[in-house]
Structure formats: C-alpha cells, structure tokens
Amino acid sequence: MYRSKHDPKTPVTGSTFGIHGTTQLLGAGAIKKKDTATFGKPLNSQVADPAEFLRGGQKVQRVPARVDVTKFSFDSVVDKKSAVPRRTEKPVMGLKTSKNFITANAVEAILQVPTVKYTAEPDYLKKADYAQVPAYLGQVKEEIRRENEMIDAYVKEQMGLNTEEKEDLSELLADDERSRLISALKRKWDAVNAKYQKMTHNVNLDTVGKVKRKESMEKELKQLEADIGKLEKPQPIYIKNDY
C-alpha cells in the first residue's frame, strides 16, 4: 500500500479555504514559518549595536611602505630659496663695477642686425603713363594696317589681271618679299585664331551678334589659309604696277 512521506495531520499552510465564518478549520489561513526556514535570520536578530559602528579604514588592508617616510626629508631634493633678510641685516655698501658702458653700447650697436623696414606697395595711380595709351599699341596698329594693305593689293592683283597684263604691267615677286608676306599672313592668322578660340566654348549662341562674329572669323581664317597656301606653292607670283 502506498504511503506518503508527508504527515497527513500537518495543517494546511497559506490556505484561504474555510476562513470565513465563525468556524474555521485547523490551520486555515495560518502560515507556519520556522526560524531560518527561508532567507536570513529570525526577526530582530540583525539589529546593529550603536556602540559598534564601522570606522574609517577599518576594513582596508594596508600595504607596508617601501621607504620609511618618517626619515625622508625634502631638503636634499628641493633647493630652497634664500631667506628674506632680517631687519638687522644691512646691504654691502661701496660696490663698484669695472664695465665701460660707453664701449659696451658702441659694440652692441655695431654688432646689432639692422631691422628691415616695411616697404609699402607702389601706387600705380601716380605713374607717369597712367590712363594713357601704351606706345606699343600704336606700333601694332601700324603693322596691322600695312599688312592689310599688302594683302588687299595682293588679292586685287590675283583677281584683276590677265596673262597679257601680267607680262606688261607686273613684276615678279622676290623670294625674300614672299617670305615676309607669308610670315605676316601667319601672324595675322594667329591673331584671328586667338580671338576665335576665346568664343569656341560658347555652345549656345543666343544673339545674332555672336553668330555673325563667329561666321566672320571662320571666313577670315579660311581666306588667310587659302592665301598662305597660294604663296607657299613653288610658282612665280607677279605684282601689278599702278604706274
């Protein structure tokens, strides 16, 4: 027959059954608690004694020092300043120096490095040629005018003379003059090309002036290239005489 290991006569602990009314079961609503049955000691068993309070450093484990601090002195480590003179002490009187201050000052002035003075920026508004046209621009304009006249004369000669007139009223162009003319045409081509390159990045030509300017420069460059090509051909070139 099975028998439980628990005592069947032990009252029920912590039960709320049968606690209502005047008649209650044995052990109903009562909690049986033994001393140290759960956690901690019995009630009021851990009250501290006011005379036995914890003092500073009571539980700290002190490490013994390697050096005896009581025998250590800072006098051997730190240099002390001289003491303040007492009221009874008097300074030494009658001291004189052998330094010649005049010579010392002269030597110091001679050996001293001169200081660099601040130089202000030049005022370009006070220049002699301010707001005036540079002289080299006049020379450049004169060269361009002569080159244009030479080119116009050459073009008229090529377009207005026939074979018979060339034999009668024209003369052969010399090689050195031809070289100078080719060089002049190339310089003019470089000048026009420099102006043309400054506006080639403009993809959107939104004005009529820009379009005409670009077309005129392209036309002028083509004409200069054609003239240079004609002059560089190994054939005789005749110049028309107006007189």
C-alpha positions as CSV (number, residue, x, y, z in Angstrom):
1,M,0.0,0.0,0.0
2,Y,1.3,3.5,-0.9
3,R,2.0,5.8,2.0
4,S,3.0,9.4,1.5
5,K,6.2,10.7,3.2
6,H,4.4,13.8,4.4
7,D,2.5,13.9,7.7
8,P,-1.2,13.8,6.9
9,K,-2.0,15.5,10.2
10,T,0.0,18.6,9.2
11,P,-2.3,21.7,9.0
12,V,-2.6,23.3,5.6
13,T,-0.4,26.4,5.4
14,G,-1.3,29.5,3.5
15,S,-4.8,28.3,2.5
16,T,-7.7,30.6,2.4
17,F,-10.3,27.8,2.5
18,G,-12.7,27.9,5.4
19,I,-11.5,31.3,6.9
20,H,-14.9,32.8,6.6
21,G,-17.4,32.5,9.3
22,T,-17.1,31.7,13.0
23,T,-16.0,28.1,12.5
24,Q,-12.6,27.7,10.8
25,L,-10.6,24.7,10.0
26,L,-7.4,23.9,11.8
27,G,-4.5,25.7,10.1
28,A,-6.8,27.6,7.6
29,G,-5.3,31.0,6.9
30,A,-2.3,30.5,9.0
31,I,1.3,30.4,7.7
32,K,3.7,28.4,9.6
33,K,7.2,29.8,9.4
34,K,10.2,28.3,11.0
35,D,13.3,30.2,12.1
36,T,15.8,30.4,9.2
37,A,13.4,28.4,7.1
38,T,13.8,30.8,4.1
39,F,16.4,33.6,3.8
40,G,18.1,35.4,6.7
41,K,18.0,35.1,10.4
42,P,15.0,35.4,12.6
43,L,13.2,38.7,13.0
44,N,15.0,41.4,15.1
45,S,18.2,39.2,15.2
46,Q,20.2,41.6,13.0
47,V,19.8,44.8,14.9
48,A,23.2,46.6,15.0
49,D,24.8,47.7,18.2
50,P,25.1,51.6,18.2
51,A,28.4,51.4,20.0
52,E,30.0,49.0,17.4
53,F,29.8,51.3,14.3
54,L,32.1,51.0,11.3
55,R,35.1,53.3,11.5
56,G,37.2,54.8,8.7
57,G,39.7,52.4,7.2
58,Q,38.6,49.6,9.5
59,K,38.3,47.1,6.7
60,V,41.1,48.4,4.4
61,Q,44.1,46.2,4.1
62,R,47.2,48.5,4.4
63,V,50.3,47.8,2.3
64,P,53.6,48.4,4.1
65,A,55.6,51.3,2.5
66,R,58.9,50.5,0.9
67,V,60.5,53.7,2.3
68,D,60.3,55.0,5.8
69,V,58.5,58.3,5.3
70,T,59.4,59.5,8.8
71,K,63.1,59.5,7.9
72,F,62.6,61.2,4.4
73,S,63.4,64.9,4.0
74,F,62.7,67.2,1.1
75,D,65.8,69.4,1.9
76,S,68.0,67.1,-0.2
77,V,65.6,67.2,-3.2
78,V,64.3,70.7,-3.5
79,D,66.5,73.8,-3.4
80,K,65.1,76.3,-1.1
81,K,65.2,80.0,-1.8
82,S,67.4,82.2,0.2
83,A,65.8,83.5,3.3
84,V,64.4,87.0,3.5
85,P,67.0,89.4,5.0
86,R,66.3,90.4,8.5
87,R,65.7,93.8,9.8
88,T,69.1,94.0,11.5
89,E,71.0,93.0,8.3
90,K,72.4,95.8,6.1
91,P,73.4,95.6,2.4
92,V,77.0,95.7,1.4
93,M,77.9,99.3,0.5
94,G,80.6,100.8,-1.8
95,L,80.4,98.2,-4.6
96,K,81.7,99.4,-8.0
97,T,81.7,97.8,-11.5
98,S,84.6,97.9,-14.0
99,K,82.3,97.8,-17.0
100,N,82.7,100.6,-19.6
101,F,79.1,101.2,-20.6
102,I,80.1,103.6,-23.5
103,T,82.3,101.0,-25.1
104,A,79.8,98.2,-24.4
105,N,76.9,100.2,-26.0
106,A,79.1,101.1,-29.1
107,V,80.0,97.4,-29.6
108,E,76.3,96.4,-29.2
109,A,75.2,99.0,-31.7
110,I,77.8,97.8,-34.2
111,L,77.0,94.1,-33.9
112,Q,73.3,94.7,-34.0
113,V,71.4,93.3,-37.1
114,P,69.6,96.1,-38.9
115,T,65.8,95.8,-38.9
116,V,64.1,95.6,-42.3
117,K,61.7,98.5,-42.8
118,Y,58.3,97.8,-44.2
119,T,58.0,98.8,-47.8
120,A,54.6,99.9,-48.9
121,E,53.1,98.8,-52.2
122,P,53.7,101.2,-55.1
123,D,50.8,103.5,-56.0
124,Y,50.1,102.8,-59.7
125,L,47.7,105.8,-59.9
126,K,50.7,108.1,-59.6
127,K,52.7,106.6,-62.6
128,A,53.7,108.9,-65.4
129,D,51.9,106.9,-68.1
130,Y,48.7,106.3,-66.0
131,A,45.5,106.5,-68.1
132,Q,47.5,106.8,-71.4
133,V,47.5,104.5,-74.4
134,P,50.8,102.5,-74.4
135,A,53.2,103.3,-77.2
136,Y,53.5,99.7,-78.4
137,L,49.8,99.6,-79.3
138,G,50.4,102.3,-82.0
139,Q,53.2,100.3,-83.5
140,V,51.0,97.2,-83.5
141,K,48.1,99.0,-85.3
142,E,50.5,100.4,-87.9
143,E,51.9,97.0,-88.6
144,I,48.4,95.6,-89.0
145,R,47.4,98.4,-91.3
146,R,50.4,97.8,-93.6
147,E,49.7,94.1,-93.6
148,N,46.1,94.6,-94.6
149,E,47.1,97.0,-97.4
150,M,49.6,94.4,-98.7
151,I,47.1,91.6,-98.5
152,D,44.4,93.8,-100.3
153,A,46.9,94.7,-103.0
154,Y,47.8,91.0,-103.5
155,V,44.2,89.9,-103.7
156,K,43.3,92.6,-106.2
157,E,46.3,91.6,-108.3
158,Q,45.3,88.0,-108.4
159,M,41.7,88.8,-109.3
160,G,42.0,91.7,-111.7
161,L,44.9,90.9,-114.0
162,N,45.1,88.6,-117.1
163,T,48.1,86.9,-118.7
164,E,48.8,89.7,-121.1
165,E,48.6,92.5,-118.4
166,K,51.0,90.5,-116.2
167,E,53.6,90.4,-118.9
168,D,53.3,94.1,-119.5
169,L,52.4,95.8,-116.2
170,S,53.6,93.5,-113.4
171,E,56.9,92.4,-111.9
172,L,58.0,89.1,-110.4
173,L,57.7,88.9,-106.6
174,A,61.1,88.2,-104.9
175,D,61.6,85.3,-102.6
176,D,62.5,87.3,-99.6
177,E,59.4,89.5,-100.0
178,R,57.3,86.4,-100.4
179,S,58.7,85.0,-97.2
180,R,57.9,88.3,-95.4
181,L,54.4,88.2,-96.8
182,I,53.8,84.6,-95.7
183,S,55.1,85.5,-92.2
184,A,52.8,88.5,-92.0
185,L,49.8,86.4,-93.1
186,K,50.6,83.7,-90.5
187,R,50.9,86.3,-87.7
188,K,47.5,87.7,-88.7
189,W,46.1,84.1,-88.8
190,D,47.4,83.6,-85.2
191,A,45.8,86.8,-84.0
192,V,42.4,86.0,-85.6
193,N,42.6,82.4,-84.3
194,A,43.3,83.6,-80.8
195,K,40.2,85.7,-80.8
196,Y,38.2,82.8,-82.4
197,Q,39.4,80.3,-79.7
198,K,38.1,82.5,-76.9
199,M,34.5,82.1,-78.2
200,T,34.5,78.5,-79.4
201,H,33.5,77.3,-75.9
202,N,30.2,79.1,-76.3
203,V,27.9,76.4,-77.4
204,N,24.7,78.4,-77.1
205,L,24.9,81.4,-79.4
206,D,21.8,83.3,-78.2
207,T,22.4,86.5,-80.0
208,V,22.7,87.5,-83.7
209,G,26.0,89.3,-83.0
210,K,27.7,86.3,-81.6
211,V,26.6,84.2,-84.7
212,K,27.8,86.8,-87.2
213,R,31.1,87.4,-85.3
214,K,31.8,83.6,-85.3
215,E,31.0,83.3,-89.0
216,S,33.1,86.3,-90.0
217,M,36.1,84.9,-88.1
218,E,35.7,81.5,-89.7
219,K,35.5,83.1,-93.1
220,E,38.6,85.2,-92.5
221,L,40.6,82.2,-91.2
222,K,39.7,80.2,-94.4
223,Q,40.7,83.1,-96.6
224,L,44.0,83.5,-94.8
225,E,44.7,79.8,-95.1
226,A,44.0,79.9,-98.8
227,D,46.3,82.9,-99.3
228,I,49.1,81.3,-97.4
229,G,48.6,78.1,-99.4
230,K,48.9,80.1,-102.7
231,L,52.1,81.9,-101.6
232,E,53.7,78.7,-100.5
233,K,53.3,77.0,-103.8
234,P,56.5,76.8,-105.9
235,Q,55.3,79.0,-108.7
236,P,56.1,82.6,-109.8
237,I,53.9,85.4,-108.4
238,Y,53.6,88.7,-110.2
239,I,52.8,92.1,-108.7
240,K,50.8,94.7,-110.6
241,N,52.3,98.1,-111.0
242,D,49.8,101.0,-110.9
243,Y,52.2,103.4,-112.6
